[in-house]
């Protein structure tokens, strides 16, 4: 009922300023809290007024007044002082995964990387993008033919550069699935720092939030429907009304997923698992059948969610945690940037790699409903904390900052690099108060 009762009105503080602001209804998280989202299509220089109403009555401290300029996503207006920006964004002082990732790299030898990385990694994998960020402009060249996913890294680096002045930095980003640097710190020669979206216990790649969570965050209220905020308002029935079975839907990108379907056929009272697309094991389709695609919000009609790796870590895991179901997570060598903040039996229930104890764990959850519910809630609360949009920006910035501090020589724009331009946004008002006017404008 709350979803229809609350109303949010956002407008420019000054009546002289007019801008379009999209404000959908607040999301009811079914626990007494609501998420309010908005997307601006122009900037305001005098500030915003945010009214939160229940019927016609203001709620709490409403109206909330933001007195300074507020910029829309595509306004290129970076804060020049990174410390001020990080404070404004409430960035955590430490990110444990970043600290761990950089232990192997007290100094970063750009000259060695220039010689070694194109030869060692780009031919074999063909999914390496060489970036230089200089004077807050982003330049890059692609090494290999499987680099289309650079569109996701481009959009995040450009978005970050519009918000804060980035350090001058030169690095290699692996846009393929698998981590690539497997040498240990005490090997000769030792590892080189390659940045990836997924890490593993036997690799030394520096991990960034995945292209999936960053893209869904950037495109919230625009180009995507499943994002880390919308999930929170679509978590299905209340716990006691959910179907008491475990659910899995997904592609056939790992053999254990096929095993899940067999288990499901043998124990339909415990597990509902189906493969929605065959690419790797086409010969199994006749035997195992093909399941209908299912809307992601419908997953949460089920009380238990099975998270099994795909080619690497299953990138659905953050979304599953944010739902209102218990996540049964397969043990895995792979991890995303935030897994370090999670503990088995506190935030999710661990399942052996070969899934031999999965049915036993589902039975345990059914028998211990209150404990299962508590783990589901703890996982959800931790995910809400770790996966807030601003945390991704903080994380990206901190990786670039830590990397820049360790560079032994100055980054350069190399042969074959091209400028990645900021998107053209001439239709929207964007007068940046931080930028000094050019002499001819005075």
C-alpha positions, 0 to 999 in steps of 0.5 A: 500500500505504501507505494501508492501513498507516498509521493515525491516532488522534485523541482528547481529551488529557483522559480527562474530555473526549469529542468526536467526531472523524472521521479517514479513512485518510491519503491516499497522494500517491504520492511518499512523502508522506501527507495526514492529514485530520480534522474535529471535531464538538465542541471540547476545552479541554485539548488533543488527542493525535494518534497516527500508527501504522504497524502498532502502531508510532508514527511519527516524533515520534508521539504529537503533543500539542496542549496548548491548546484546539482548537475545531471549525469552528462554535465561535465563538471568535475570536482578538482579536489579528489579529497573534497569529492570523496568526502562528499560521496562518503567514500569508505577510507579503506576497501579491503579487496583493493588493499589485497589486490595491490600487495603484489604491486608495490611499484608499477613499471610501465615500461615493462608492461608496455613490452610484456602485456601486448605480447603475453596477453593480447594475442592469447586472449584478445580482450585487452584494452590499453588506457591512458587517462591524462589531464582528465581525458580518456584515451585507449587502444584495443589489443585483440579482436574481442574488445567490444565490452570496452563500451562498458569501461568507457562509459564508467571512466567518462562518467567518473571524469565528469564528476571528479578530476582523475589522476594521470594513469596508464593501465591495461584492462582485461575485458574478457571473462577470465582473470589473466595474470597467474604468476605469484609475487615471488616468481621471476619475473613477477606478475604485472598489474592487469585490471579485470572485472572478475578475480580468482584465488589463483590469479593476481588481477586487480578487480573492479566492479563488473561491467554488469553492475556499473552499466545497470547503475549508470542506466538506472531509470533509463536503459535497463529495468533490472538494476540494483535499485529496482530489484529492491522494490520487487522482491516478491511475496513476503517470506512466509508466502514464498514457494518453499523450493530452491530456484535456478534458471540460466544458460548452460555455461558450466557443467554443474548447471546441467547437474542442477537440472538432473537433481531437479527432475529427481527432487522436484519438491526441493528444487526447480532448475532449468536451462534457458539456452544451450551454447556449450552442451547442445547435445544435452538439450534433448535429454534435459529440456529447455526452460522458458525464460523467466522475469528476474523479479519472478525469481523472488517468488521462491524462498531459496535461490541457487547461485552457480558459477557461469564461465566465471563468477555468476554476475547475478549474485549481487541481484540475488542477495538484494532480493528477499530470498536465501541464497545458496552459493556454490563454492568458487575460486572466482570472486567479484570486488565485494565478496570479501565483505561477505561471510558464509552462514552469515550472509548466504549458505555455502554449497560444495563445488560439486553440489553434492550437499545442495539438497541437504542444505535446502532441507536444512533451510526448510527445517530451520526457517527462522535461521534461514530467514535471518541469513537472507536478511543479513545478506540483503542488508550487507548487499544494500550497504556494499552495492550502493551506486556511490560505492562503485564510483568510490571504488573505481576512483580508489583503484585508479588513485592507488595505481597512480601512486605506484607508477614508476614513470609518467603515463603517456598517450601511446601510438594507436591510442584515440581520445574517447570523447565525452557524450555530446549533450548540447540539449541540456543546460550545464553551466559548470560553476567549477570551470573558469570562463574562457577569456573570450567569454569574459 
